[in-house]
Amino acid sequence: MAEKQKTPMGPVGEALMHNIKRIREGQRLTFVKLSEELTEIGRPIPILGLRRIERGERRVDAEELLALAYVLGVQPVDLLVPPELEDEASYSIAPTVQVTAGAARDWISGVGFLPSTDVADMARALQWMPKSRQPLVAARWLQQTNKALGKEQAMPGWESDG
């Protein structure tokens, strides 16, 4: 049987690996204690698994990402984007997709879209988000788009409250 080719870890995975280690060590949290706390909330990761995550030898799934953020007391976005990146610095969210770190943070946090002037992109994203978030996020997208286009004012009727 042929061995499966492993997809190399990208910059998001590397940021996650480094941020988990940085935060865990900054909190003086041992692998044992972190593993115990994850087990207590019902998302166990064995000590060896945590060591492998920090060495980049094991990936983190979505449930583990949220559990790690919860136990470490941080926002999930702060595990995914390097803290030292200024908002205007380039950040790769996929091998061929570069955005600014600030745009990535907003997008991951659910308060913004990735840079685009395409109304169809916004409409598609709005279609799938909870209705309660749509007005705020749409206003923010319009504000970002106008700024990118060099326009000072939003279109009439589309002004944001903030």
C-alpha positions in Angstrom: 0.0 0.0 0.0 1.3 3.4 -1.0 2.0 5.9 1.9 -0.3 8.8 2.0 1.3 12.2 1.1 0.9 14.5 4.0 0.0 18.1 3.2 2.7 20.4 4.5 1.7 22.7 7.4 1.0 26.2 6.2 1.4 29.5 7.9 -1.9 29.3 9.8 -0.9 25.9 11.3 2.5 27.3 12.1 1.0 30.3 13.8 -1.3 28.0 15.8 1.6 25.8 16.9 3.7 28.7 18.0 0.9 30.6 19.7 -0.3 27.6 21.7 3.3 27.1 23.0 3.9 30.8 23.6 0.6 31.2 25.6 1.0 27.9 27.5 4.5 28.7 28.5 3.6 32.3 29.3 0.9 31.0 31.7 3.4 28.5 33.2 1.0 25.8 32.2 2.5 22.3 32.0 1.5 19.8 29.4 0.0 17.7 32.2 -2.1 20.6 33.5 -3.3 21.6 30.0 -4.2 18.0 29.2 -6.1 17.7 32.5 -8.1 20.9 31.8 -8.9 19.8 28.3 -10.1 16.5 29.7 -12.3 18.3 32.3 -14.2 20.2 29.6 -14.7 17.0 27.6 -12.1 17.5 24.8 -9.1 15.5 25.9 -5.8 15.8 24.2 -3.1 13.5 25.7 0.2 15.0 26.8 2.0 13.4 23.9 -0.6 14.9 21.5 0.0 18.4 23.0 3.8 18.0 22.6 3.3 16.9 19.0 1.0 19.9 18.3 3.7 22.3 19.6 6.3 20.5 17.4 4.1 20.7 14.3 3.8 16.9 14.1 0.1 16.9 14.8 -2.7 19.0 13.5 -5.5 20.6 15.5 -9.2 20.1 14.5 -11.9 22.7 14.9 -13.2 21.3 18.2 -9.7 21.1 19.6 -9.0 24.7 18.5 -12.0 26.0 20.4 -11.2 23.9 23.5 -7.6 25.1 23.5 -8.7 28.7 23.2 -11.2 28.2 26.0 -8.8 26.5 28.4 -6.0 29.0 27.6 -8.4 31.9 28.1 -7.8 33.5 24.6 -9.9 34.3 21.5 -9.5 31.6 18.8 -8.3 34.3 16.4 -5.3 34.9 18.7 -4.2 31.3 18.2 -4.4 31.6 14.4 -2.6 34.8 13.6 0.9 35.7 14.9 0.6 38.5 17.5 3.7 40.2 16.3 2.2 40.9 12.8 1.1 44.5 12.4 -2.4 44.9 11.0 -0.9 46.0 7.6 1.6 43.1 7.4 0.9 40.4 4.8 -0.5 37.1 6.0 -1.3 33.9 4.1 -4.6 32.3 4.8 -4.1 29.7 2.0 -1.1 29.0 -0.2 -2.3 31.5 -2.9 -4.3 33.9 -0.7 -2.5 36.8 0.9 -4.3 39.4 3.0 -3.3 41.8 5.7 -3.0 40.4 9.2 -5.7 42.9 10.3 -8.1 41.8 7.6 -7.5 38.1 8.6 -8.1 38.9 12.2 -11.4 40.7 11.4 -12.5 37.9 9.1 -11.7 35.1 11.5 -13.4 37.1 14.3 -16.5 37.4 12.2 -16.5 41.2 12.2 -15.3 41.8 8.6 -14.8 40.4 5.2 -11.6 39.7 3.3 -10.8 42.7 1.1 -13.0 42.7 -2.0 -15.0 45.2 -3.9 -17.2 42.5 -5.3 -20.8 42.9 -4.0 -21.5 39.3 -5.0 -18.9 38.1 -2.5 -20.5 40.1 0.3 -24.0 39.0 -0.7 -23.0 35.3 -0.7 -21.3 35.6 2.8 -24.3 37.5 4.2 -26.7 34.8 3.0 -25.1 32.3 5.3 -24.5 34.3 8.5 -27.0 34.9 11.3 -29.5 37.7 10.4 -28.6 39.6 13.6 -25.0 40.1 12.4 -25.8 41.1 8.8 -26.3 44.9 9.2 -23.2 45.5 11.2 -21.0 43.3 9.0 -22.4 44.7 5.8 -21.8 48.3 7.0 -18.3 47.4 8.0 -17.7 45.9 4.5 -19.0 49.0 2.8 -16.8 51.2 5.0 -13.7 49.1 4.2 -14.6 49.0 0.4 -15.1 52.8 0.3 -11.8 53.3 2.1 -10.0 51.0 -0.4 -11.6 52.9 -3.2 -10.6 56.2 -1.7 -14.1 57.4 -1.0 -14.8 59.1 2.3 -18.5 58.7 2.7 -20.6 55.5 2.5 -23.5 55.3 0.1 -26.7 57.0 1.3 -28.7 54.6 3.5 -25.6 52.5 4.2 -23.9 54.5 6.9 -22.7 52.5 9.9 -23.5 53.6 13.5 -19.9 53.4 14.5 
